[in-house]
Each structure stands twice: as C-alpha cells, then as structure tokens.
Amino acid sequence: MRELRNRATFSGATPVRHHRAGSPTGAVRQPDHRQPVRARTARAGRHPEREKVDDDPNSSQRTLREPPAGPLSRRTLLRWGALGGAGIALGPLAACAGPTGAPGPGTLTLGLNRSLVSLDNKLNQFDAAVTVQRAVRQALTRIGPRMRPQLVLADRFEMTEPTAWSVRLRDGVCYADGSPVTVEDVATALRMYGQVTGSFLLGLFPELPTVEPTGERTFRLRTQHPVPVLDRLMANIHITPAAANRPEELQSGLGSGPYQVVKANSGAGEYTLGRNTRYWGTRPRVDTVRVRFVPEESSRVIALRSGEIDVVDTLTPDSADQLTGLPGVTVAETSGVRMCQLFYNFRKPKGHPLADARVREALTYAIDGEALIRDVLTDSAEEAGGVVPLALEGAVRAGEYTYDPRKAKALLASLGASDLRIKIIWESGEFAADTSVMEAVIDMLQAVGVRASLQQFEPGGDILKWRQGRAGDWDVIGNGYGSPTGQALTVLQGMYGGTAEKDRTGDAFMGYIVPRVERALSAAAMEVDTTRRNEQLAAVQRDIWDTWPSLWAFAPKTLLARRDRVHDLRLLTINSYDLSAVRLEG
C-alpha cells in the first residue's frame, strides 16, 4: 500500500438544496456557474453511437469520424491522437512498457485490471473474475440477459414449498476428468462456502440451504424460512468435487465448465485455459483463453491497440475515447448494477464523531457529486439516488446527495467536530478513475476544514483484514459492491443486514449493524409475495438512507473494449459474459 497526497483542485459553488425522496421540499437556490474540475468536454457529440449489447438495448457502439470544431479538450486530444498517431497525447503512453506476445488465431487474450488470485469465487468476486471463474466452475443456475435466472447444471429448479426447492441435476453433467457431478458435491459446496470467513457471497444469503437427497440426481434445498430468490442466489455457488473442496479459495481442482486450467500463475494473476474436451454442453468456440493481469490502464490500452490483447474491461472514459473510432476496435457500454461507495467505518466506538449519524450526514455536504460525475468520471456514472443501484429489481429512490460546503462547516461546528481527521482507504482498481476520485474528495473535505488523508492498497494486499476490522484503523473506504443476482434484496442484505454475530467473524459489511434494519430486511427476505416484499424493501431503503452509511456513492456504467476479431461477446448488465459463446474471426 502507499500514501497519496492530493493534487486536484476544486472550486466552490452556490449549492442547490435537495431533500430525501418523499420528504417536503423547501426553497431551492439556483447554482452559480461552476468552474471545471478538469478540462471539460463539449456536450454535443460527447457520447456517439456505441455497440448495443445483448442485455441493454440502450447501449451502443461509439463511432467518431470527424474532429469536432472549436477548442480541443484533453479527451479530444487523446481521442484524435489515437486515431491519427499524433504524438501530442499518446507519446507518453507509447513510452510505457505494454504486454508482449500477440495472441494466435485460436487464442483469446483478456487483459484484467485486477489480479485474479484464484479461479474459485468464495472470496474473489470482482466482475471480470466472474467471467473467467464460470468458464471453469459452474453453478446450478446463472443470471442471464435482463437479469433473469437460467438453468445450468440443473434442469429443474422449482419452489415446491415455501421453504423447499426441488432440484434435478442434468443427465450427463460431468467434470473435466469425466467424473459425474453429484448431489453430494452440491451439499459439500454449500458447507464450504458457509465456513469461509469474510465472504462477500455469504452476506447475500439470508440463510444457506441444506441439501436433502431424494434420488441419484434429485434433491431438495431446504431452508428454515422462505427464501424466494434462492434460484438467483445459487448462481453464485460453484460446484467442485466434494473430496477436493475446502473452506477456502481453491488454487486448483476440477470444474464442469467449458474450459479447464492448462497453466496457472496465481501470484502473477495469469492463467491459460484450454477447451474441456469432456464438456457436457455446447463446445466452446475458442481453443485457448489467456488471462493476463495488466494493472496500468495505459498499458492495457496500448496492448489492445497493437493487437496483443483482445478484450479489456473496466475502462475509464479517457481510455474509451482513445479507443473510439480506431480501426479494428469496438467499445461497448451498458448500464451497471454495481454500487461504488465511500462507505463509513461503522466499527467506531461510541463517542467517536463518525458514530454519530449527524456527523456522517454533515460530511456529505462537503462532496460536490455533480462535479465528480461531470469532470472526473466524465458522465460515465450516475450519482446514487438510493442505497443500492436503481437498476436493480426492488430498488427505490431513497434520497439525494447535496453539495453545500457552508452547511457542512456549520453542522460540523455545531456538533463539535470542526477538528475532524478522516483517513480514506481503498484498493487500486476498485473502480475506474479511483485515484482521481479520491484525490478530489480529499480537496473537498479539506475545503470545509477536515484534515483528510489517503491510503491506497495494491491488488492482492491485505485490505480484506482492514475491511473486517482485523487490521489498522480507517474512517472511510472506497468500495465497489456488485449485484450478482440482479435483486435489490440480496445486495441490501449483504451490505446492511449485519448482526453482532456476523461481525465476530468480520462478515458484517464494514461493521454496519442496525438491528431494526436487519429485522426489516429479514422480514422482507421471507416474504413470498413480490408486491408486499417490494413495499417492505422500499420502506427499509429509506430508513437505511437516514443512517447515512456513505460519504458519497455512484453507480458506474460498464465500459469494455474488444478487437473486432472478437464476436458474440454479449456483455450483461451484471458486467460479465459467457466466455464459451465468444468466437474469433480473422
């Protein structure tokens, strides 16, 4: 990890007052014209056509053919430098050492921005990892287009009682060595996931089901209380032969997926996958998949342009603009269901300023979210209007963040918190443009008298221990929380359903424990009537907002770039895709 000092400078503006959704509105003051945080890009023609993806009819392919008139912004220079080979913008990038070794005609190469330390998903859950993990290990179900569950290893998955689901394994499903997938493998997988400490996935389940065998290929998933979204949740339980499964991230082992591991260097985050010749399903269309960890985005962009990498994910808008319009490159965008937050540390002792919701609220007024979205994230994200992404089923608008630095100063002074110190931590690559966002936030906090500092962790470090309260102290964490089910309910439970019992193992998300919220979420999780469940969820989301869990939050759009020789890459809203469906031409 490394300490960072702030660089960006923000100028203030007269704020507009917003209120929590559903509350009376008061007088609204019109804002003055803001000075830009970074070089601004003209609105006209800013987001040309983009590639439409399978899951999102509103997403499209970027095209750019003629340079815009008028002064050139930094982004415009980058874009046209990429198109014409101009040294003005891309000279420094070209000096960076990029990945070497162009992929062969039957090899697909992926360049990931975070290190894939394991092909097991018990702890390693960033979005691009899911794409690779599910190519090797599979679950009973998966989340497909429009966030609907689909059958995978199971050919039947039905709720037959409020607390029981009847499941049947497909006939002939087997692992890469030809051994069959069994009911005992499913039962063991559930036990192993349940024994992992600090699991992101475990927090999504109100309770883990138990397996009741009813035949050679059939069984019931039994819960103590109704879990009406269990078919979606089980998409995250990857099945491994029982004898080889452990309550930890597996570094090796068999899977039932279309690919098997040929070569692995988990320390470097590099893998080579080959076709599983015993795959029970449709034969994958690419012979070999290479997975490479390339942390520097400039290197990933250069490698894609040169043809050394076929697909890069989690792009910043600047990088997407460099690639837009280049011959042989396509940029795809889809709306996202990932929430990126500056989440407070809820493990602070009683009497600490951040243990007071009024102080947490006061600090939010220091953050100019509009400027961050416009000038740092360059309209590639939407400011959060709730405690989970609004694209999720069951999500509601619960409130709005307000920029009012004068109010922030006044509230902090009235609460005796004028001399507050804030330490913000995060892991590199947590979200696009993360460092720029953090440095901008530091300036905003300092502008209202808060002494703030940053601590950045490199991928593969020990930030998990800090999240669980087992390492150093911190005040705010930059964190991205995905939605592998497409449901607001499961994300709400994962983030806000903490209990004291869960926190003893570090499984309460950032120490967030509010008993009334946990009780309300548990009641909603057991409600089998969708309408009543959504009504309950709407109420609890507004209650969560009033606890002020985050200094600021946003939902990023998903940007992915690929070489045009890559076909049938259908990016889903959950920011993953079916690797076995991808094909290569040319």
C-alpha distance (Angstrom), angle and dihedral (degrees) to the residues before:
residue distance angle dihedral
M1 . . .
R2 3.78 . .
E3 3.77 138.9 .
L4 3.79 117.6 -118.5
R5 3.75 132.0 -158.8
N6 3.77 121.1 -145.7
R7 3.79 119.0 -104.4
A8 3.81 109.4 167.1
T9 3.79 119.3 88.9
F10 3.79 123.8 -148.5
S11 3.75 129.0 -165.5
G12 3.77 123.1 -145.4
A13 3.77 130.0 -116.4
T14 3.76 139.1 -170.8
P15 3.80 103.4 -87.9
V16 3.77 132.1 -135.9
R17 3.81 115.5 -128.7
H18 3.79 117.1 -127.1
H19 3.77 129.8 -173.5
R20 3.76 135.2 -148.4
A21 3.78 112.0 -83.6
G22 3.78 109.7 -89.5
S23 3.82 94.9 21.0
P24 3.83 123.5 112.2
T25 3.77 114.2 -86.5
G26 3.76 122.0 -128.0
A27 3.77 135.6 -163.0
V28 3.78 114.4 -40.6
R29 3.79 121.7 -148.2
Q30 3.76 119.4 -152.6
P31 3.81 114.4 -120.3
D32 3.76 124.5 -119.2
H33 3.79 116.9 -121.4
R34 3.80 107.0 -78.4
Q35 3.76 123.5 -132.6
P36 3.78 111.3 -122.6
V37 3.78 120.3 -97.8
R38 3.78 90.2 -150.6
A39 3.79 133.9 1.7
R40 3.79 103.9 -56.8
T41 3.78 125.6 -132.6
A42 3.78 121.6 -138.1
R43 3.80 112.4 -102.8
A44 3.78 94.2 -134.8
G45 3.76 111.1 91.7
R46 3.78 91.7 -2.5
H47 3.78 96.2 133.9
P48 3.78 109.3 29.6
E49 3.78 123.4 -176.1
R50 3.80 115.4 -46.6
E51 3.76 133.7 -166.9
K52 3.78 113.3 -79.6
V53 3.77 110.5 -128.9
D54 3.76 129.3 -150.5
D55 3.78 95.3 -106.4
D56 3.80 102.5 40.0
P57 3.82 121.6 48.3
N58 3.81 89.6 -170.1
S59 3.79 95.2 59.5
S60 3.77 119.4 91.3
Q61 3.80 148.7 170.8
R62 3.77 119.6 -85.0
T63 3.79 116.4 -123.8
L64 3.78 128.2 -178.5
R65 3.75 124.7 173.9
E66 3.83 110.1 156.2
P67 3.80 128.7 40.6
P68 3.80 114.0 -112.0
A69 3.75 121.4 -110.4
G70 3.77 122.1 -111.8
P71 3.81 132.2 34.9
L72 3.77 116.4 -12.9
S73 3.79 118.4 -121.2
R74 3.79 123.3 -150.0
R75 3.81 90.1 -99.0
T76 3.80 91.9 50.2
L77 3.80 90.9 51.0
L78 3.78 90.5 50.3
R79 3.78 92.0 49.5
W80 3.78 96.4 48.4
G81 3.79 92.6 39.9
A82 3.80 87.2 59.2
L83 3.79 92.9 47.4
G84 3.78 97.2 46.9
G85 3.78 102.2 27.6
A86 3.79 90.9 -114.6
G87 3.76 112.5 173.6
I88 3.82 92.8 -146.9
A89 3.79 95.7 85.6
L90 3.76 106.2 11.7
G91 3.76 101.0 41.9
P92 3.83 93.0 90.5
L93 3.81 91.1 45.7
A94 3.77 92.5 50.1
A95 3.77 89.0 56.6
C96 3.81 90.3 60.9
A97 3.76 115.9 97.9
G98 3.79 106.8 -113.6
P99 3.80 130.7 -166.4
T100 3.78 116.7 -73.4
G101 3.79 134.2 -143.9
A102 3.80 117.0 63.4
P103 3.82 114.3 -128.8
G104 3.78 118.2 -106.0
P105 3.81 124.3 -118.1
G106 3.81 92.1 -90.1
T107 3.83 97.3 38.6
L108 3.79 126.3 90.9
T109 3.82 114.2 -159.5
L110 3.81 121.7 -159.3
G111 3.80 122.1 -163.1
L112 3.82 110.9 -153.6
N113 3.79 124.7 -164.5
R114 3.82 92.4 -147.9
S115 3.77 130.0 49.3
L116 3.79 114.8 -100.7
V117 3.78 97.9 -143.1
S118 3.79 94.5 176.2
L119 3.79 141.1 12.3
D120 3.80 87.3 -137.7
N121 3.81 116.4 90.6
K122 3.80 102.0 -152.4
L123 3.82 90.6 108.7
N124 3.81 106.6 -4.1
Q125 3.81 104.5 81.2
F126 3.79 113.2 148.3
D127 3.79 112.5 135.2
A128 3.80 102.1 -105.9
A129 3.81 89.5 48.6
V130 3.80 89.8 60.6
T131 3.81 91.4 59.2
V132 3.81 91.7 55.0
Q133 3.81 97.3 37.9
R134 3.81 93.3 53.6
A135 3.79 90.7 51.8
V136 3.82 87.7 64.9
R137 3.81 105.3 27.5
Q138 3.78 124.9 32.9
A139 3.78 139.4 -160.9
L140 3.79 134.0 -144.9
T141 3.81 89.5 -99.7
R142 3.79 139.8 7.8
I143 3.80 137.3 -155.6
G144 3.79 109.1 -108.4
P145 3.82 137.4 177.0
R146 3.79 115.8 -22.4
M147 3.80 87.8 13.8
R148 3.79 94.1 -77.1
P149 3.83 121.5 147.2
Q150 3.81 118.0 -110.1
L151 3.80 130.7 -169.5
V152 3.83 118.8 -108.5
L153 3.81 118.8 156.1
A154 3.79 89.4 7.1
D155 3.79 124.1 64.4
R156 3.81 92.2 -169.8
F157 3.80 127.8 38.6
E158 3.82 112.8 160.2
M159 3.79 136.1 157.0
T160 3.81 103.6 -123.3
E161 3.82 96.8 167.4
P162 3.81 132.2 16.1
T163 3.82 88.3 -100.9
A164 3.81 101.7 29.2
W165 3.79 137.3 67.3
S166 3.80 122.9 -165.5
V167 3.81 112.4 -137.6
R168 3.79 133.3 -176.8
L169 3.79 125.2 -170.1
R170 3.78 116.5 -131.9
D171 3.76 115.4 -99.7
G172 3.80 110.4 -102.6
V173 3.83 100.5 13.1
C174 3.79 108.5 150.6
Y175 3.78 144.2 161.9
A176 3.79 126.7 -103.0
D177 3.82 90.9 -89.3
G178 3.81 91.6 54.8
S179 3.82 96.1 -106.4
P180 3.82 114.3 136.0
V181 3.80 126.3 -106.6
T182 3.81 105.0 -116.0
V183 3.78 139.6 -163.3
E184 3.81 88.5 -113.5
D185 3.80 89.5 57.7
V186 3.81 89.0 58.3
A187 3.80 92.7 47.6
T188 3.81 92.1 48.6
A189 3.81 92.8 47.4
L190 3.81 91.0 55.8
R191 3.80 91.5 49.8
M192 3.81 92.3 48.7
Y193 3.81 93.9 49.8
G194 3.80 88.8 48.6
Q195 3.80 92.2 55.9
V196 3.81 97.2 51.6
T197 3.81 115.1 107.7
G198 3.79 117.7 -133.3
S199 3.80 96.0 10.7
F200 3.79 116.4 170.4
L201 3.80 90.0 -156.4
L202 3.77 96.5 51.2
G203 3.79 90.6 63.2
L204 3.81 90.4 60.1
F205 3.80 92.7 63.2
P206 3.80 118.8 78.4
E207 3.81 82.8 -156.0
L208 3.79 134.7 -14.6
P209 3.80 114.2 -111.1
T210 3.78 123.7 -125.4
V211 3.79 123.1 -132.7
E212 3.82 121.2 -118.1
P213 3.83 109.5 -171.8
T214 3.80 114.1 -139.1
G215 3.81 99.9 170.3
E216 3.79 143.4 -15.0
R217 3.81 92.0 -70.4
T218 3.80 101.9 13.5
F219 3.79 134.5 79.6
R220 3.77 144.6 151.0
L221 3.78 124.7 -116.0
R222 3.79 103.8 -142.8
T223 3.81 127.6 -164.5
Q224 3.79 131.5 179.8
H225 3.79 91.1 -128.9
P226 3.82 131.5 25.3
V227 3.82 114.6 -79.4
P228 3.82 102.5 -174.1
V229 3.82 94.8 -177.7
L230 3.80 96.7 49.6
D231 3.81 92.1 119.8
R232 3.82 88.1 61.7
L233 3.79 95.1 42.8
M234 3.80 93.6 52.2
A235 3.82 88.8 61.3
N236 3.82 84.9 80.5
I237 3.80 98.5 53.8
H238 3.80 105.9 90.3
I239 3.78 115.2 -156.9
T240 3.82 122.8 -128.9
P241 3.83 130.2 170.3
A242 3.80 105.9 -77.7
A243 3.81 95.0 -126.6
A244 3.82 92.0 56.4
N245 3.80 99.2 42.3
R246 3.80 121.4 105.9
P247 3.84 135.6 177.0
E248 3.81 90.6 -103.2
E249 3.79 141.1 64.1
L250 3.78 105.2 -65.5
Q251 3.80 114.7 -132.9
S252 3.79 93.5 -165.9
G253 3.78 140.4 6.1
L254 3.76 141.7 108.9
G255 3.75 128.8 -61.0
S256 3.78 135.3 -171.2
G257 3.80 95.2 -135.0
P258 3.80 130.8 113.8
Y259 3.82 91.5 -95.4
Q260 3.78 136.1 47.8
V261 3.78 130.1 -159.4
V262 3.81 112.9 -96.0
K263 3.80 97.7 170.5
A264 3.80 132.7 5.5
N265 3.78 137.7 -173.3
S266 3.79 102.8 173.2
G267 3.80 92.3 176.0
A268 3.80 90.2 61.7
G269 3.81 93.9 35.3
E270 3.82 92.3 -120.8
Y271 3.80 126.7 135.3
T272 3.77 138.8 168.4
L273 3.79 116.9 -150.6
G274 3.79 124.9 -165.6
R275 3.78 131.6 -167.9
N276 3.80 114.9 -78.6
T277 3.80 99.2 -126.6
R278 3.82 90.1 -162.5
Y279 3.79 94.5 51.2
W280 3.79 110.3 146.4
G281 3.82 94.7 -148.8
T282 3.79 137.6 52.7
R283 3.79 111.6 -34.5
P284 3.84 111.9 -104.4
R285 3.78 113.5 -111.8
V286 3.81 98.7 -137.2
D287 3.80 121.5 66.7
T288 3.80 99.7 -150.3
V289 3.82 135.6 17.3
R290 3.80 120.7 -161.9
V291 3.79 118.6 -162.3
R292 3.79 117.4 -159.6
F293 3.79 132.2 -177.5
V294 3.81 109.2 -137.6
P295 3.82 107.2 168.7
E296 3.80 98.2 -178.4
E297 3.77 109.5 79.6
S298 3.80 93.2 -154.4
S299 3.80 88.9 58.2
R300 3.79 91.7 49.8
V301 3.81 91.1 50.6
I302 3.82 92.2 49.7
A303 3.80 91.1 46.7
L304 3.80 91.7 51.7
R305 3.80 92.2 47.8
S306 3.80 91.3 50.4
G307 3.79 93.3 46.9
E308 3.81 95.2 -114.2
I309 3.82 90.8 118.4
D310 3.80 125.4 36.1
V311 3.83 102.4 -162.6
V312 3.81 133.7 24.9
D313 3.79 124.9 -178.9
T314 3.82 138.5 -164.8
L315 3.80 95.0 38.0
T316 3.77 125.7 -179.4
P317 3.82 115.8 -126.1
D318 3.83 90.4 -109.7
S319 3.79 91.5 56.6
A320 3.79 91.8 44.5
D321 3.79 88.9 53.5
Q322 3.80 91.4 50.5
L323 3.79 88.5 56.1
T324 3.78 98.4 40.0
G325 3.79 112.8 109.2
L326 3.78 95.6 7.8
P327 3.81 112.8 139.7
G328 3.77 110.6 -101.7
V329 3.82 96.3 14.7
T330 3.81 129.7 101.8
V331 3.82 125.8 -169.5
A332 3.81 117.4 -154.1
E333 3.79 127.0 -164.4
T334 3.77 132.0 -171.4
S335 3.78 134.3 170.5
G336 3.77 111.8 -96.1
V337 3.80 137.0 -133.0
R338 3.79 95.4 -158.9
M339 3.79 119.7 111.0
C340 3.80 116.4 -147.0
Q341 3.77 112.1 -162.8
L342 3.74 144.5 176.8
F343 3.80 89.9 -140.6
Y344 3.79 123.1 -167.0
N345 3.80 123.1 -122.4
F346 3.80 103.9 -110.2
R347 3.80 93.1 -171.5
K348 3.80 92.3 81.1
P349 3.82 113.5 127.4
K350 3.78 122.0 -109.5
G351 3.78 108.9 -82.2
H352 3.80 94.9 33.6
P353 3.83 110.7 122.1
L354 3.82 92.8 -121.6
A355 3.80 90.6 54.9
D356 3.82 85.5 69.5
A357 3.82 114.0 83.1
R358 3.81 89.1 -151.5
V359 3.80 90.9 61.7
R360 3.79 91.4 46.5
E361 3.80 89.0 51.9
A362 3.81 92.7 46.6
L363 3.80 91.5 55.8
T364 3.81 92.0 53.9
Y365 3.82 90.0 65.5
A366 3.82 88.8 64.9
I367 3.80 93.0 63.6
D368 3.80 118.1 89.6
G369 3.78 97.4 -152.9
E370 3.78 94.0 173.5
A371 3.80 90.9 58.3
L372 3.80 92.4 46.2
I373 3.80 91.8 51.9
R374 3.80 94.4 43.3
D375 3.77 103.8 38.1
V376 3.82 107.6 22.4
L377 3.79 102.6 29.4
T378 3.83 89.2 28.9
D379 3.80 95.0 -142.0
S380 3.80 93.1 -53.7
A381 3.80 91.1 122.3
E382 3.78 142.0 36.5
E383 3.77 123.8 -126.0
A384 3.79 110.6 -113.5
G385 3.77 115.6 -97.6
G386 3.78 93.2 -178.3
V387 3.78 143.1 16.0
V388 3.82 93.2 -87.2
P389 3.83 130.7 30.1
L390 3.80 110.2 -73.3
A391 3.82 91.4 -134.7
L392 3.81 90.0 72.0
E393 3.78 120.7 99.9
G394 3.81 107.4 -101.3
A395 3.82 96.0 18.5
V396 3.82 119.7 133.8
R397 3.77 135.3 -170.5
A398 3.79 103.8 -100.0
G399 3.80 103.6 171.6
E400 3.79 147.0 -41.7
Y401 3.76 135.3 -107.0
T402 3.81 114.5 -117.3
Y403 3.78 128.9 -153.0
D404 3.80 109.5 -142.6
P405 3.84 112.5 137.7
R406 3.80 93.6 178.2
K407 3.77 90.1 56.1
A408 3.81 90.5 46.8
K409 3.81 90.7 55.3
A410 3.79 93.3 45.6
L411 3.80 94.9 48.2
L412 3.79 93.4 46.3
A413 3.81 90.0 50.3
S414 3.80 92.6 48.9
L415 3.81 90.2 50.5
G416 3.80 93.8 48.7
A417 3.80 92.2 -112.8
S418 3.81 101.2 115.1
D419 3.80 92.4 117.2
L420 3.79 95.0 51.9
R421 3.81 122.4 153.5
I422 3.82 118.7 -155.3
K423 3.81 127.1 -167.5
I424 3.81 115.4 -163.9
I425 3.80 120.5 -164.7
W426 3.79 133.2 -175.3
E427 3.80 143.1 153.7
S428 3.80 120.3 -108.4
G429 3.78 112.2 -100.9
E430 3.81 94.8 23.0
F431 3.80 87.0 132.3
A432 3.79 137.0 -12.9
A433 3.83 115.0 -74.2
D434 3.81 89.4 8.1
T435 3.82 96.2 152.1
S436 3.81 92.8 49.4
V437 3.80 91.0 50.0
M438 3.80 92.3 49.4
E439 3.78 94.7 48.4
A440 3.80 90.9 48.9
V441 3.81 91.5 50.1
I442 3.82 90.0 51.5
D443 3.81 90.2 56.9
M444 3.80 91.7 48.4
L445 3.80 92.6 51.6
Q446 3.78 92.3 46.5
A447 3.81 89.2 51.7
V448 3.82 89.0 65.2
G449 3.80 93.7 45.4
V450 3.81 100.1 -94.7
R451 3.79 114.4 137.9
A452 3.78 103.3 -137.4
S453 3.79 135.1 179.2
L454 3.80 137.5 -176.7
Q455 3.78 132.0 -135.0
Q456 3.79 118.0 -172.3
F457 3.80 124.6 -162.0
E458 3.76 122.8 -153.3
P459 3.84 118.0 -127.8
G460 3.77 112.8 -83.7
G461 3.82 92.2 27.0
D462 3.78 128.9 124.5
I463 3.80 100.1 -87.6
L464 3.83 88.9 121.2
K465 3.82 88.9 69.9
W466 3.80 90.1 51.3
R467 3.81 90.8 50.7
Q468 3.78 90.0 51.7
G469 3.80 93.4 49.3
R470 3.82 92.3 -112.7
A471 3.82 97.4 114.8
G472 3.81 137.3 30.0
D473 3.79 128.3 -11.7
W474 3.80 122.9 -98.7
D475 3.80 138.5 163.6
V476 3.81 107.9 -150.7
I477 3.80 129.9 19.3
G478 3.78 128.2 -158.5
N479 3.77 103.2 -135.0
G480 3.79 139.3 165.1
Y481 3.81 118.6 -148.4
G482 3.78 117.5 -167.2
S483 3.77 129.7 -159.0
P484 3.79 110.4 -132.1
T485 3.82 91.7 174.8
G486 3.82 103.9 44.4
Q487 3.81 88.8 -127.7
A488 3.80 126.6 119.4
L489 3.80 88.8 -150.1
T490 3.79 96.4 64.8
V491 3.82 93.9 45.8
L492 3.80 91.1 47.6
Q493 3.78 90.7 52.2
G494 3.78 92.5 46.3
M495 3.79 94.5 51.8
Y496 3.79 105.1 27.4
G497 3.81 106.2 23.1
G498 3.79 95.1 84.7
T499 3.79 124.0 145.6
A500 3.79 133.7 -173.7
E501 3.80 88.6 -108.3
K502 3.80 91.5 54.7
D503 3.77 91.9 47.9
R504 3.79 92.3 56.9
T505 3.81 85.9 72.0
G506 3.80 94.2 36.6
D507 3.80 92.5 -106.0
A508 3.81 98.5 122.9
F509 3.81 103.6 98.2
M510 3.83 105.9 -106.2
G511 3.82 87.4 -27.9
Y512 3.81 93.4 -65.5
I513 3.82 103.3 163.2
V514 3.81 117.8 161.1
P515 3.82 108.4 155.1
R516 3.80 97.2 -155.9
V517 3.81 90.3 51.5
E518 3.80 91.9 48.8
R519 3.81 91.1 49.8
A520 3.81 92.1 49.6
L521 3.80 92.2 48.6
S522 3.80 91.9 47.9
A523 3.79 90.5 52.0
A524 3.81 91.8 49.5
A525 3.81 91.3 47.5
M526 3.82 90.2 58.7
E527 3.81 95.4 47.1
V528 3.80 109.4 106.6
D529 3.81 94.7 -172.0
T530 3.81 106.1 88.3
T531 3.81 95.9 -152.2
R532 3.80 94.3 51.0
R533 3.80 91.1 43.3
N534 3.80 92.0 53.6
E535 3.82 90.9 48.5
Q536 3.79 89.7 53.9
L537 3.79 91.6 46.6
A538 3.80 91.9 50.9
A539 3.80 91.3 56.0
V540 3.78 95.2 46.9
Q541 3.82 92.9 47.6
R542 3.81 89.9 58.5
D543 3.78 89.6 47.4
I544 3.82 90.8 51.8
W545 3.80 91.1 50.0
D546 3.81 89.5 57.0
T547 3.82 90.1 57.8
W548 3.85 88.1 62.4
P549 3.82 97.8 -136.7
S550 3.82 95.3 174.7
L551 3.77 136.7 47.9
W552 3.80 86.2 -148.8
A553 3.80 137.6 -22.5
F554 3.79 140.9 -170.8
A555 3.80 140.8 179.9
P556 3.83 111.2 -128.1
K557 3.75 124.3 -148.0
T558 3.78 115.7 -123.0
L559 3.82 116.5 -110.4
L560 3.80 120.7 -173.0
A561 3.81 130.3 168.6
R562 3.80 128.3 -158.6
R563 3.77 139.8 175.9
D564 3.79 112.4 -103.9
R565 3.79 90.7 -117.6
V566 3.83 85.4 72.2
H567 3.81 111.9 87.5
D568 3.82 136.2 179.9
L569 3.79 94.5 23.7
R570 3.80 98.4 151.0
L571 3.77 107.8 -169.6
L572 3.79 112.0 -150.7
T573 3.78 126.8 -147.9
I574 3.82 88.3 -110.5
N575 3.84 85.8 64.1
S576 3.78 98.9 -111.6
Y577 3.79 136.2 94.7
D578 3.80 141.3 -157.9
L579 3.80 104.8 -90.9
S580 3.81 92.9 -165.8
A581 3.83 91.5 61.1
V582 3.81 94.2 56.4
R583 3.81 117.0 103.3
L584 3.81 134.5 -173.3
E585 3.79 128.8 -134.5
G586 3.79 128.3 -178.0
